[in-house]
Amino acid sequence: MFVIEDEIHAEWQEGRFSTRDEALSELEHRAKIPWDERPNVAPCTNWSKCGRSYELVEYDDTTSPWTELSRSLVLEISAEGVRWHLPDAKIQNS
């Protein structure tokens, strides 16, 4: 199972995804949303100078508690723009 976490704000994002591709599809959608609109607007009081740092976290949810299998920074969104941290050629920084 995969979840998206905003590492800067230690905040899990809505949704659990069965596959990495499903989670990446959600992040592609978020990359098209302006940085100052939900869900990309940061929850902190300094939101206009902050942003989101989305990590993709994979868990083994057959164990209790869940076991974290992997974690990687995938996408950053801020007033400076969108920055992908993937080697995938299909996803471009914009």
Secondary structure, DSSP 8 states (H G I E B T S, - for coil): -EEEEETTTTEE-S--BSSHHHHHHHHHHHHTS-TTSTTTS-SSTTGGG-EEEEEEEEEETTSSS-EEEEEEEEEEEETTEEEE----TTS---
